[in-house]
Amino acid sequence: MARAWHLKSRPSGMPTDENFELKDIDLPQLGDGMVRVRNRWLSVDPYMRGRMNDVKSYVPPFQIGEPLEGGAVGEVVESKADGLAPGDLVLHMSGWRDEAVVPARGVNKLPDLGVEPQKFLGVLGVTGATAFFGLLDVASAKPGDIVFVSAAAGAVGSVVVQLAKAKGMTAVGSAGGADKCDFVRSLGADQVVDYRAGPVLKSLAAAAPDGIDVYFDNVGGDHLDAAFALARNNARFAMCGMIAGYNDPNPASFRFIMRIVAARIRLKGFIVFDFQSRMDEFYREMGQLVASGAVKAQETVVEGLENTPDAFLGLFQGANTGKMLVKL
């Protein structure tokens, strides 16, 4: 019998174990154009918190009593679809469970890039593509730019730091605590801000005394305000996420937001799926960077379907370095 995690109730603030329930599920009969997939790896990501609220967004909210969804890599064990055979490894969105029956149009066969399959949930998946397109396209980052990256020890941020260095930029990353700051330095960051050691603005001013050209925002809150304060003229902000406010009913206010006008700051929000038609370009360039060692994948792996909610909650408690994954 297949099993899946369900949303038992909607969280108020930080989710707890009480919001989740692991239950047996019946899989539908395999029809034409369908595949049955046994999952090997599951992704948990901060955006999933927003889907637990009953609000309109760029993806529909999770429904109470229904299985949760998320990125997964699995092995095809049965197929009635052309081009997919048992043994093929595929990427799909029926995560938070051990098995799924899905339409072939909802899966992507993993390209042969000579890497471990879980990399397609991280550096060669949505995570890496978010960093790649956010930095180079949305923020129009170029060689010589000073780039500030919040949550630089996290999944997306750690890739942004490495991309910035590979493309000839100065990288300043923020992280919480000495160990994570050391990790960000090991990625090649020129300067690191420890947001637990004191006010972000003061630390960023010391790390980037000439200001910043690009801010890649994964946090919001005081990090975003510090970026406003230190932005150089015509700075570009790639607004990827604001994890500081996901569980906070009273988002932070911004002292320095008026600098958007004076410094002609360009802020642009983006969703990685905006770039779906350009994934071949991403695989080609990022695949080369990974193969050369210019970009390395860092993963935090939690074992077992039973521990998926713990892995998810760990994202909001600083439990991950790099990409958080669940191995089945």
TORSEVO-979357 format. One record per residue (C-alpha): x, y, z. Coordinates in nm, 2 decimals. Layout:
BEGIN
       px       py       pz
        X        Y        Z
...
This chain:
BEGIN
       px       py       pz
     0.00     0.00     0.00
     0.14     0.34    -0.10
     0.16     0.61     0.17
     0.14     0.99     0.15
     0.16     1.29     0.38
    -0.16     1.48     0.40
    -0.24     1.84     0.52
    -0.44     1.77     0.83
    -0.50     2.14     0.93
    -0.38     2.48     0.82
    -0.09     2.62     1.02
    -0.11     2.94     1.21
     0.24     3.08     1.22
     0.51     2.81     1.23
     0.37     2.47     1.13
     0.39     2.18     1.37
     0.37     1.80     1.35
     0.00     1.83     1.42
    -0.06     1.99     1.08
     0.05     1.67     0.90
    -0.08     1.32     0.87
     0.07     1.01     0.71
    -0.19     0.79     0.56
    -0.23     0.50     0.32
    -0.35     0.59    -0.03
    -0.51     0.39    -0.31
    -0.33     0.44    -0.64
    -0.55     0.46    -0.95
    -0.54     0.19    -1.22
    -0.27     0.25    -1.48
    -0.43     0.39    -1.79
    -0.30     0.48    -2.13
    -0.04     0.76    -2.11
     0.02     0.69    -1.74
     0.33     0.57    -1.54
     0.37     0.43    -1.19
     0.67     0.58    -1.02
     0.85     0.47    -0.70
     1.00     0.77    -0.54
     1.37     0.78    -0.44
     1.42     1.14    -0.34
     1.18     1.41    -0.22
     1.23     1.78    -0.21
     1.11     2.01     0.06
     1.11     2.39    -0.01
     1.01     2.71     0.17
     0.75     2.80    -0.09
     0.54     2.50     0.03
     0.46     2.70     0.35
     0.26     2.95     0.14
     0.06     2.67    -0.02
    -0.06     2.57     0.33
    -0.25     2.89     0.36
    -0.59     2.92     0.19
    -0.49     3.22    -0.02
    -0.46     3.29    -0.39
    -0.10     3.27    -0.52
     0.10     3.16    -0.82
     0.02     2.80    -0.73
    -0.30     2.66    -0.58
    -0.32     2.61    -0.20
    -0.29     2.26    -0.06
    -0.63     2.12     0.04
    -0.70     1.99     0.39
    -0.73     1.61     0.39
    -0.55     1.58     0.05
    -0.19     1.46    -0.02
     0.08     1.72    -0.02
     0.28     1.78    -0.34
     0.64     1.87    -0.42
     0.93     1.79    -0.64
     1.05     1.43    -0.65
     1.28     1.20    -0.84
     1.16     0.84    -0.88
     1.20     0.53    -1.09
     0.94     0.42    -1.34
     0.82     0.07    -1.23
     0.53     0.04    -1.47
     0.44     0.23    -1.79
     0.17     0.26    -2.05
     0.33     0.57    -2.20
     0.54     0.60    -2.51
     0.90     0.70    -2.44
     0.90     0.59    -2.07
     1.00     0.24    -1.96
     1.06     0.06    -1.63
     1.39     0.17    -1.49
     1.38     0.52    -1.62
     1.45     0.79    -1.37
     1.21     1.09    -1.38
     1.14     1.42    -1.22
     0.78     1.50    -1.12
     0.57     1.69    -0.87
     0.40     1.40    -0.68
     0.63     1.42    -0.38
     0.56     1.37     0.00
     0.47     1.01    -0.08
     0.65     0.68    -0.17
     0.46     0.59    -0.49
     0.25     0.77    -0.74
     0.06     0.71    -1.06
     0.09     1.02    -1.29
     0.03     1.12    -1.65
     0.34     1.10    -1.87
     0.30     1.47    -1.95
     0.36     1.54    -1.58
     0.71     1.38    -1.57
     1.04     1.46    -1.72
     1.29     1.19    -1.79
     1.63     1.29    -1.64
     1.88     1.40    -1.90
     2.21     1.20    -1.90
     2.45     1.45    -1.75
     2.65     1.20    -1.56
     2.54     1.31    -1.21
     2.36     1.16    -0.92
     1.98     1.17    -0.97
     1.91     1.39    -0.66
     2.10     1.67    -0.82
     1.80     1.73    -1.04
     1.61     1.84    -0.72
     1.90     2.08    -0.63
     2.18     2.23    -0.83
     2.05     2.09    -1.16
     1.68     2.13    -1.07
     1.44     2.41    -0.97
     1.69     2.52    -0.71
     1.98     2.57    -0.95
     1.75     2.72    -1.22
     1.62     2.97    -0.97
     1.97     3.08    -0.88
     2.08     3.08    -1.25
     1.80     3.28    -1.40
     1.74     3.50    -1.09
     2.10     3.62    -1.09
     2.18     3.64    -1.46
     1.85     3.73    -1.61
     1.63     3.89    -1.34
     1.91     4.09    -1.18
     2.11     4.13    -1.50
     2.43     4.06    -1.29
     2.76     4.11    -1.48
     3.13     4.07    -1.42
     3.25     4.33    -1.17
     2.92     4.36    -0.98
     2.91     4.34    -0.60
     2.64     4.09    -0.52
     2.48     4.05    -0.18
     2.31     3.71    -0.13
     2.09     3.64     0.17
     2.05     3.29     0.31
     2.38     3.21     0.13
     2.42     2.88     0.31
     2.08     2.76     0.19
     1.98     2.57    -0.13
     1.94     2.86    -0.37
     2.17     3.11    -0.20
     2.47     2.87    -0.20
     2.43     2.83    -0.58
     2.40     3.20    -0.63
     2.73     3.26    -0.45
     2.91     3.01    -0.67
     2.76     3.14    -0.99
     2.86     3.50    -0.90
     3.22     3.39    -0.85
     3.22     3.18    -1.16
     3.10     3.49    -1.36
     3.36     3.73    -1.22
     3.16     3.91    -0.95
     3.23     3.99    -0.59
     3.00     3.78    -0.37
     2.89     3.88    -0.02
     2.68     3.62     0.16
     2.48     3.62     0.48
     2.44     3.32     0.70
     2.36     3.24     1.06
     2.64     3.12     1.29
     3.01     3.05     1.26
     2.97     2.71     1.09
     2.74     2.83     0.82
     2.95     3.14     0.76
     3.26     2.91     0.72
     3.06     2.71     0.47
     2.97     3.02     0.27
     3.34     3.12     0.27
     3.43     2.77     0.14
     3.20     2.84    -0.16
     3.43     3.13    -0.25
     3.24     3.42    -0.10
     3.46     3.73    -0.07
     3.28     3.85     0.25
     3.03     3.69     0.49
     2.78     3.85     0.71
     2.68     3.66     1.03
     2.33     3.79     1.09
     2.33     3.63     1.43
     2.63     3.83     1.55
     2.47     4.17     1.52
     2.26     4.40     1.31
     2.27     4.31     0.94
     2.30     4.67     0.82
     2.61     4.73     1.03
     2.77     4.40     0.92
     2.69     4.45     0.55
     2.83     4.80     0.56
     3.16     4.66     0.68
     3.15     4.37     0.43
     3.06     4.60     0.13
     3.19     4.95     0.22
     3.14     5.06    -0.15
     2.78     4.94    -0.15
     2.61     4.67    -0.36
     2.50     4.64    -0.72
     2.29     4.33    -0.69
     2.08     4.19    -0.41
     1.95     3.83    -0.44
     1.67     3.82    -0.18
     1.58     3.49    -0.01
     1.49     3.64     0.33
     1.32     3.99     0.32
     1.30     4.17     0.66
     1.62     4.33     0.79
     1.83     4.19     0.50
     1.61     4.36     0.24
     1.62     4.69     0.44
     2.00     4.67     0.47
     2.02     4.62     0.09
     1.80     4.93     0.03
     2.04     5.13     0.25
     2.36     5.02     0.08
     2.24     4.99    -0.28
     2.44     5.18    -0.54
     2.28     5.38    -0.82
     2.09     5.15    -1.06
     2.12     4.85    -0.83
     1.91     4.55    -0.93
     1.72     4.33    -0.68
     1.61     3.98    -0.77
     1.32     3.91    -0.54
     1.32     3.53    -0.50
     1.17     3.47    -0.15
     1.11     3.62     0.19
     1.14     3.34     0.44
     1.16     3.58     0.73
     0.79     3.66     0.68
     0.64     3.32     0.59
     0.54     3.24     0.95
     0.51     3.59     1.07
     0.16     3.76     1.07
     0.33     4.10     1.11
     0.59     4.15     0.84
     0.88     4.38     0.90
     0.86     4.75     0.79
     1.15     4.91     0.60
     1.33     5.22     0.72
     1.53     5.27     0.39
     1.27     5.18     0.13
     1.26     5.53    -0.01
     1.61     5.48    -0.15
     1.44     5.29    -0.43
     1.37     5.63    -0.58
     1.70     5.81    -0.50
     1.92     5.52    -0.61
     1.69     5.42    -0.90
     1.68     5.06    -0.76
     1.51     4.80    -0.98
     1.32     4.53    -0.79
     1.18     4.24    -0.98
     1.00     3.94    -0.84
     1.02     3.62    -1.03
     0.91     3.26    -1.04
     1.14     3.00    -1.18
     0.87     2.85    -1.40
     0.87     3.17    -1.60
     1.19     3.03    -1.75
     1.06     2.68    -1.83
     1.11     2.72    -2.20
     1.48     2.79    -2.14
     1.57     2.48    -1.94
     1.79     2.34    -2.22
     2.00     2.65    -2.19
     2.02     2.60    -1.81
     2.12     2.23    -1.84
     2.38     2.31    -2.09
     2.56     2.59    -1.90
     2.50     2.46    -1.54
     2.59     2.11    -1.64
     2.93     2.24    -1.76
     2.98     2.44    -1.44
     2.90     2.14    -1.22
     3.12     1.90    -1.43
     3.41     2.15    -1.40
     3.37     2.18    -1.03
     3.30     2.56    -1.05
     2.96     2.49    -0.89
     2.94     2.22    -0.62
     2.62     2.07    -0.47
     2.58     2.08    -0.10
     2.30     1.87     0.05
     2.14     1.80     0.38
     1.97     1.45     0.37
     1.70     1.33     0.60
     1.62     0.96     0.57
     1.28     0.81     0.55
     0.93     0.92     0.43
     0.82     0.93     0.80
     1.06     1.22     0.86
     0.95     1.44     0.57
     0.77     1.70     0.79
     1.07     1.72     1.01
     1.29     1.80     0.71
     1.04     2.06     0.60
     1.02     2.23     0.94
     1.40     2.23     0.96
     1.41     2.48     0.67
     1.27     2.74     0.91
     1.51     2.65     1.19
     1.84     2.67     1.01
     1.87     2.29     1.00
     1.99     2.27     0.64
     2.32     2.36     0.47
     2.25     2.36     0.10
     1.96     2.17    -0.04
     1.73     1.99     0.20
     1.63     1.64     0.07
     1.45     1.33     0.19
     1.59     1.00     0.08
     1.34     0.71     0.06
